Amino acid sequence: MLRSAHLTRLFVAATLLALAVAAARAAPVRTEHVEAELVSERTALVPGQPLTVALRLAMQRGWHTYWRNPGDSGLPTTLAWKPPQGLSAGPIQWPVPQALPVGPLMNFGYEGEAFLLTEVTAASGLADSKLVTLTGRADWLVCKEICIPEGADLALTLPVASVSDADPRWAAPISSARGALPQALQGFAVSAVGVGQELVLTFTPRKEASDPGEAYFFPYKAGLIEPSAKQTLLRDGDAWKLTLAVANQRVGEFARVAGVITSSRGFAGQRAATLDVPLGGSIVAGTAPPAIATVPLALPADTSASSLGVALAFAFIGGALLNLMPCVFPVLSLKVLGFATHGGGRATMRLHGLAFAAGVIASFWLLAGALVALRAAGAQLGWGFQLQSPAVIAALAVLFFVMALNLSGVFDFGRLIPSSVATWDAKQPFLNDALSGVLAVVIASPCSAPFMGAALGYALAAPREVTFAVFTSLGLGMALPYLVLAFFPKWRARLPRPGPWMQRLRQLLAFPLYGTVLWLAWVLGAQLDNDAVLRLGVSLLLIALALWAWQSRSAGALRGWTVAALAGVAAAAAVVWPVVAASTPTAASPSTSIDSGGWQAYAPERLSTLVAQGRPVFIDFTAAWCVTCQVNKRLVLNSSETRDAFTRSNVALLRADWTRRDPAIGQALAALGRNGVPAYVLYRPGRKPLLLPEVLQQSTINDALATL
């Protein structure tokens, strides 16, 4: 009987163990560039005994994640445990990192496959034959030419048992990873002395030791040792001295030198070892230009749209706010005005709303597809990229000018096109709504509303599926006001009834379009020159003359007016053609100040020099075609209060003008997690850059400067 009961317990335990192993071997989470999972060294938890669990990260070839100190750029991997009652989890035990040079940078991290170990302990009183699920949230930054923040919620289910066997798959690699963990350096007396801007580590063997070969020191804390500076190991009698460069912008107290030392031949057999020694001597602030990246490569954690849900919400809100931007509101006003003239019942009005929304969303899909394709080709592009083309600017100016002339009564579209086409157009009201949605997106592209920056930066650095999802949410947000009016008739009832006022309002709405044409002409001048503006103005004058001539046709002079109208159009095309054919010139040289307000043109080298001098730096990423940028400039950045605040804080001012395509500015924006303008960033000595919101207020500037 006892033997039977014993066999039963063994059978139950074996069954639970099999189930746990099956659960523990659930499919890992796969992102675009990383495979992540929690794996265990043994098959069960034993009460009172530690169990090694590893976060396994397998990166695609050429991609890397980061160590506890990422080096010049990046973010360390984090693992936030949510252990059930009766279990506790320790901190990550970091394997020895690799030195990963990226241009002038030096990063510390892992390529290929990495096992980040953690000790998990079950309480002594935890019941046997019980399944326990460990859960945790892992977040990492994976980088190649671009950096993508990723993460996953992971789980590992194990039984609680009095005995535990080695996991047949993961015991060996976890044991190997543990064996490779650096241990305290043995057989050497180590001292650290600061001499000016250098730090000298002296390794004195307690007994005769062989040459350790090439050595490299990975500091635990960032901001103390310059990661990208050369490290030199030289013999000095019986000792070896490793010379390190102190960080140019030192962060925090520098009282101890702690980290991991590696060597090609080993310090007394230790290829990697930890050390933690007090710092003697004196360290002075560096003055030489730092050998680091000239743009930040890590987005501050408090400003990143770190999840798809947040990005989708930001995109939806930003899309809705786009309707209030000056570049969009004239067209939206025309569509809302159309509600006063639309006939049909509730179902018909809903179809009008859906057609407009379809045009908006389809246009955002086209933009997303273009951006994804160009990004895959290596282009540094962002939101509003098409406004960097003089041809697009000229075409939009002509379009809005013709629309404004129509609203002013200079001509009617019905007389401009053949009657058969006009009749077809009248029979396709839903197509008109869809095209109105397309037009709204075209003119919205130079605008960046609040919440859009983080969402677009996330979308354009993410896989293409995520990019399309975020752009879809952006389109839904922009179409929201029209959909609301279409689906809720009671709201439309608040609109005034048709009457003579509509003609006056129609003429009044022409003036915002004329204003938009003036703005586009100014953008064209910023891109090219005054001659381009003059050519555009002459072509618009000729187009107006041609439309007036066409409208003035009569039965008796049909041929003469027709020839005059066609001649006007041909002359306009000839005049504006050099502008349309012009390619956007490269960015101007940043060697001189770009205006009289103390602003200098952005250049990576200039930013590097200013940061090395210990000065705070404020960068205005702007463009002439960005309406929000110009409003922020007029109301906040150019105000005397802001200029005085910058002067009091000794802030250097750089302006990154993206009106013309500039790869350096595109790279800087991408590094900040942004793919459009406006963007504002304050570099603070010894701290991470501070990213400001897209819409500025005076209090925003004051609060940012208060953090210096």
N, C-alpha and C positions, 0 to 999 in steps of 0.2 A: 504493500500500500504506500509506504514511504517512498519506495523507488518510483511508483507511478506518479505520486505528487511531485517528486523532484523532476521527473521527465516533463510533466505538464508545465512547471515553472520555466524549465529550459526552453520548451516549445514557445511559450508566450514571449519570453525574452528574445528568442531568435526571431519571432515574427515581428515584434516591435523594432528590433534592430534592422531587419530587412526593409520595413516601411520607412524607417528613418534614413537609411542609406539611400533609398529611392527618392525621398523628399529632398535630402541634401544634395542629390545629384540633379536637381531640377535644372532646366535649361538656363544658362547664364544670360544676363542682360547684354544686348548688343546695340551699341550706338554706331554712328557712321564710321568711327575710327577706333573704338575701344570695345573690348569684351570684358565685362566685369562680373564677378561672382564672389560669394563667401564660401570658403572651403575649410575643412577641418583636418587636423593631423590624425585624429583618431575617430573611431566610429561611435563613441558614446561619451557623455559627461559622467565623471565619477565624483560624487559629493566630496568636497574638501580638497580636491586636487585641481591644479590649473590645467587648462586645455588650450593649445595653440590653435587659433583660428586666423586665417589669412584673408585679406582682401586681395584677390587676384585681378590684376589689370594686364590685359594683353593688347598692346598697341599695334596698329598697322605699321608696316615698314615706313620709316622716315618720320613717324610721329613720336612725340614724347610727352610724358607727364613730369611732375616736379617733386623734388625732395622737400623736406621741412623748411629749408632756406632755398627758395627757387633761384637765387643768384641775381643777375641784373634785371630779370623780368620774370613774370609768371606768378602763379599762385600755388601753394602747397595743396596736396590732396588732403581732404578731411573725411573723417568717418565718425558720424554721430550715432552712437549705439542707443537702442531702446530695449535694454535687457528686461526680461520678465522678472517677477519677484523670485528671489532666491539665487539670482545670478548677478555677477559684477564683471565688468570689462575694463581692462587697463588701456593705456595709451598705445598709439602706434609705435612699433619698434622698427625704425627705419633702416633698410639695407643701405649699403654704401652706394652713394650716387655716382653717376658719370658726369664728367665735365663736358658740356654740350655747347661748343662754340656756334654762334649764329651771327655771322657778320662780325661786327665789333663787340658783340655781347658775349658773355659767358654765363650759361644757365647750368643749373644743377638738377639732374633728374634721371629719368629712366626711359630706355627704349626697349622694344621687344616685349618681354614679360617680366612683371614685378610682383613680388609677394610682400605685402605690408602686414606684418605679424602683430597679433594682439593676444594677450593672455586672458582667457575667460575662466572664471572660477565659479563652481556651483557650491552653494551653502551646504554645510555638513548634514543638515536635517532634510535635505531635498529627497523626496520619495523616489525609490527605484521604480522601474517599469513605467516611467512617465515620459511622454514626448514633450520636449521643450523647443520653442521656436525663437531663435535669435533674429532680431531685425535691426537694421541700421540704414542710415542714409549716407551714401558716399557721393562726394562731389569732387571733381577734378577739372583741371584745365589741360586740354590736349592741344599741342601746337606742332605746326610744321612751318609753312610760310605764313599761315594765319593761325590764330588761337581761337579755340571754340570751348566755351564752358559747358561741361556735361555733368550728368549725375544720374543716380539711380537709387531706388529703394530696394534693398536686398534682404534676403531672408535665408536662414539655415536652420533646419529642423534636425534635432538629435535626441536620442533617448537618454534617460538617466539610468545608470547601471552601476553595479559594484565592480565590474571589470570592463575593460575597453581594449579593443584591438586597433592596430595601426590601420588607417584607411588605405586600401590597396592602391588607390590612384594618387592621393595627395600627400601621404606620409613622407615619401622620399623627397619631393621638391620642397616641402615645408621644412623638413629636417635640414636639407641643404641650405635653405635660406637662413635658418637659425644659425647654422654653423658659420655662415659668412657674415653674421652681424659683427660689427667692430667691437672689440673689448678694450678695456683700459690698457694703455701702453705699458709694457713690462720691460725691465732691464735698462731703462734710461732715466736720467734726471733731466727734466725739461724746465726751461726758464723762458720768459717772454719779456722783452725790453722794447719800449717805444723810443725811437730816435727820430725826432722831427716828424716827417710824413711816412716813415717806414716802421715796420714792426719786425723784430728779429726773434725767431724761435731757435733756441739752442738745445740740441739733443746731445747729452753727454752720456756715453755708455758706462754702466757700472762695471762691466768687464769687457774684454776685447770683443768688438763686433765688426761684421763685414760692412762694406759700402752698401747703403740702402738703395742706391741708384737714383732715379728720378722720383721726386716727391711732389705731392699736391695736398693742400690744406683746404678742407671744406668747413667754413665757420658755421656754427649753429645759428647765430643771430645775423640777420641782414643789417646792412648799414654800418658795419664796422670795418670789414676788409673789402677792398675793391675786387669784385669777382673776376673782371676781365684783365686785370693787371698781371704781368708776368711774375711767376714765383720761382725764385732761384735758390737751389740747395748747393752749398759749398762746404768743403771740409776745412776745419780750423783746428789743427793739431789732432787731438783724439776725438773732437766733437764735430758735429755737423750743424750748420746754421742755415735756416730757411728764412729768406727775406721776403716779406709781404708788403704790399702797398695799403696804407690806411685809406678808407673810403673818403672821397673828396667831400661828400655831404654826409658826415657822420650822424648816426641816429642813436640817441640814448647814451647811457653811461657806458664807458669803456674801461672796466676795472678788471675783467678776466678775459682770457683767451680760451675759448672752448669750441671743440669741433672734432672732425674726423681727419686724421692724417693717413694718406695712402703713399705707398712707395712701390716701385717696380720690382725691387729685390727683397723688400721687407726690412723692417726694423727688428732685428733679432728674430726673424721668421714671421713677424706679423705684417701682412700686406696691408692691413687696414686696422687702425686703432683709434680709440678716443683719447682725448686729453682735455684737461681743464686746469689751467694754471693762472695765478695772479699776474697782472701786467705791471711791470716796473718801468722806470724811466718816464719820459714825457712824450705826449702826442700833440702835435699842433694841427690846426685846420689846414686842409689842402687848398692850394690855389691853382694848381694846374688843371687844364680842361680834362674832365673825366673821360676815360675810354669806355664809355657806355653808350647805349642807344640814345639817339637824339630825340626820340619820341617815346612816350610811355607805352609799354606793351601789355600792361595789366590794368584792367578797368577796376576802379574802386568798387568794392563789393556792395556798397550801399546804393549804387546807381545802376547796377546791371539788371536787365530783365532776365533773371536767372532761370526762369521756367517758361515753358510754352504757354501755360495758362495766363501768366502775368503779361507775356508779350501779346497774346491775343486780346486781353482786356485793354492794354495800353493802345493797341492798334485801333480797336473799336472806338474808344473815347477820342483818340486823335483824329480819326476819320470824321466823326461827328463835328468836332471843333473846326475841321477844315472849312466847313460851310460858312464860318464866321470870318474867314480870312478875306482881306480886301480883294485878292485876286480871284476869288470864287464867288463872292456875294452877288456881283452883277448878273451872272448867268442863273444863279439860284433864284434871284428875284424874278427873272423872266419866267422861270418855270412855275413859281408860285403864282405869278400873275396869270398864267395859263389856266389855273383852276377856275378863274372867274369866267372863262369862255368855254371850257370843256362841257360838252353835253354828255348824255348817257347816264345810266343808273350806277348803283354802287359797284356792281361787278365790273362795269367798264372802267370806272375810275381806278379800281384796284389793278386792273390790267395795265393801265397807264403807269401806275406807280411801279409795278413789277418790271415793266419794259425799261423805265428809267434806271431802276436798280440793276437790271441785267446789263445795260450799257456801261454803268459805272464799274461793276465787278469784272466784266469782260476786259475793260480797259486796264484795270489793275492787274489782271492776269497777264495781259500782253506786256505791261511794264515789268512784272516779276520775271516773265520768261526772258525778256531782253536783258535784264540785269543778271540773271543766272547764267545766260549764255556768254555774256561779256565777261562776267567774273571768271567763268571756266577758261576763257581765253587769256586770263591774266590781267584784264583791265582793272584800274582803280576807279570805280564808278560808284555813284550813290544816288540818293533820291534827288530828282531834278536834273539828272545828268544831261538830258536832251536840251535843256536851256543853255548848255555850254556851246551849242552850235549856232552860229550866226544865221544859217539857213532857216532853222526852226524859229528863231526870234523874228526874222523878217516875215516868214509865213504867218505866224500868229498875229503880227502887227497888221498885215493886210486883212486877215480874217476878221479881227475885231473892228477895224476901220470900216469894212464893208457892212458888218452888222450894225454899227453905230449909224452909218448913213441910212440904212434901212429904217431904223427906229426914228430917225429925224425926219423921215418922209421924203428924202431925196429920190428914192426909187422904191418900187415894190418888187419883191421877188417874183410875183406872178407875171410881171411884164419882162423880167430878166430871162426867163427860161421859156421854152416852147410850151404851148398849152397842153400838149399830151403829157409832158413830164410833170407840169404843175398838177394836172388831174391825178396822175399816178401818185404824186407826193401827198395830195389831199386824202387819197384812199389808204395811205400808209401811216396813220397817226402814231401807231405803236413803234414803227421804225423811227419816226421823228423823235419820240421819247428816248429810245435807245441811243440815238445819235447825240441827243442833248446830254445824256449821261457820259458819253465819250468825251464831248467837249468840256464838260465840267472837270473831268479828271485831267485832261490836257492842261487846262489853265491852273489846276490845283497843284501840279507837280513842282512849281517853284516855291510853294509854301510848306513850311514845316510847323505843324501845330503842337501845342503841349502834349506830352506823352508819346509823340511819334518817334522821337529820336532813339530812345532805348529800344522800342519795339522794332524799328527798322534795322538798327544795328544788330540786334539779335537775329532777325530774319535773314539778313544778307550774309551772316557768318554761319548760318545753320544749313542743314541739308535742304535740297530743293523742295521737298514736300513741306517742310516747315515754312520755307519762304512763301510758298503759294498759300498756305493756311493763314499766315499773318497778313498777306496782302488781301486775301478774301475778307478777313475781319475788318481791315481798313476800308474796303469798299462798302461793306454793310453799314459801317458807321457813317460814311459819307452819304449814303442813300437814305439814311434813317429819317430825316425831316420830311422828304417827299413821300416816303412810304407811310409815315404817320398821317399826313394829310389825305393820302389816297384811301387809307383803310378806316379812318375815323371821320365820317361825314360831319359830325357835330363840330369838329374843329374847323372844317371848311366853311361852315355856316357863319363863322366870324369874319370871313373875308367879305369885302364890300361887293354889292351886286354890280353887274356890267352897266356902263353908262359913259357919258362924255369924258368922265375923269380918266378912263382907260387910255384915251388918245394922249392926254396930257402926261400921264404917267409913262406911257410908251416913249414919248419924246424926252422926258426927264431921265429915263434909264439909259439913254444914249450917252449921257455925259460921263458916267463911270467907265463906259467902254472907250470913249475918247481919252480919258485919263489913263486907262490901261495901255493904249497905244503910245502915249507919251512916255510911260514907264518903260515899255519895251524898246522904244527908241533910245532912251538913256542907257539901258542895258547893252544895246548894240554898240553905242559909243564907248562904253567901258571895255567891251570885247575887242573892238577894232579901232576906229578913230572917228573924228568929226566928219570926214568925207563920207563914211558909211551912213551916218545919220542924215546927212544932206541928201544922199541918193535915195534913202528910204522915204524921206519927206517928199521929194519930187515925184517918186513913183506913186505915193498915196494921192498926191494932187492930181496926177494924170488918171488914176483910177476913179477918183471922184468925178472928174470931167467926163470920162467915158461912161460912167453910170448915168450921169445927168443927160448926156447925149442920147443914150439908149432909151431913157425914160421919155425924152422929148420927141421921139419919133412920131410922125403923123402919116396919114395915108398919102399926103401930097409930097412929102419929103422923106419918105422911108429910106431910100437908098443913101442919101447924103448923111442923115443922122447915123445910120448903121455904120457907114464907112468911118465917120468921126469917132464913134464909140470903139470900134475895133482898132483904129489907129491909136487911140488913147491907151488901150490895154497893151498893144504891142510896144508902144513907147515906154510904158511903165515897166514892162518886163525887161526891156533892154537896159533901162537905167538901173534897176535893182539887181540885175544879174551878177555884177561883180561882187555884190554883198552876199548873195546866195552861194556863189561858187567859192567864197573865201573860206579857208580852213581857220579854225581858231588858233591864234598864235600861242606860242609857249609862254609860260609865266615870265613876267618881267624880272630883271635882276633884283635881288633883295638888298643891294648894297646901299640904298639910300632910304631915308624916311619917306613913308608914303603919304603923310599929310602933316598938317601943322599942329596936331594935337598931341605930339609926343609918341605917336605910333610908328613902329618900324615894321617893314615887311617880314613875314615869317620865313625863316630858313632853318633847317635842322642844325646847322653849324652855329647859327646865332643863338638858338635856344640852348645848345650845349655850353657855349661860352658863358651865358648869363647864369645858368644853373651852377656852373663851376665857381662863379664869383659869389655864390651864396645869396643871390637876389631872388625874391619872389617874382614870378613871371605870369602875366595874364595874357592868354591868347584868345583872340576873337576870330573864329572860323566863320566867314561871311561870303556873300556873293551879291553882285548887283541885282541879279534876278530874284533874290530872296526878299520878299516883302517884310517878313517878320524880322529879318536882319536889319533892314533899314529903319523900321519902327524902333527897335531896341537901340539902334545907334543914335537916332534923333532924340529920343526921350530919356535915355539913361546914360549910354556910354559917352556921349558928347556933352553931357551936362557939366556945369562948373563944379557941382558937388562931387560927382564921380571923379573928375580930374583931380580935385583937391585930395580926395581920399586915396587915390593911387599915389599921389606925390608924397603924402604923409607916410605911407607905408613903404616908400621906395620901391614900388612895383614897376618892373619893366613891361612895356606894352608891345605886343606883337599882333599883327593883323594878317591872318591867312586868307587871302582873297581867292576864292574858288570860282570866280566868274569865268575865268578861262581854265581849261583843264590843266591840272598840275598834279603829277603823280606823287610828289612829296606830300602835298596836302591830303590827297586821297589816302596815302598810307598812314599819315598821322591821325586822320579821322577813324580809320579802321582800327588802329591801335587803341583808340579810346572807346571802341564799341559803338561808333557812330558812322553812319553812311550818308549823312546829309547835313545841311546847314539850316539854321544856326547851331553852333556848338561853342560853348565857353568853358575854358579850363584854367584853373589857377594852380600854378606850380608853387609848392610851399617847401622851403629848405628843410630837408631831413624827413619829409612826410610824403605820403602818396598824393598825386594830383587830385584836386577837387573839381568835379564836374558840376557845372551849374545848370539850372533848367533852361529851356529854350526861350521862354518869355521872361525878360528881366524886369526887375523893379529896383529902385534905389536901395531898398532894404536888403535885397538879394546880394548886391555888391558889398554892402556894409557888413552883413553877416559873414560873407566869405573872407573879407579882410580881417575880421575879428579872430579868425582861426590862425592867423600868422603868429 
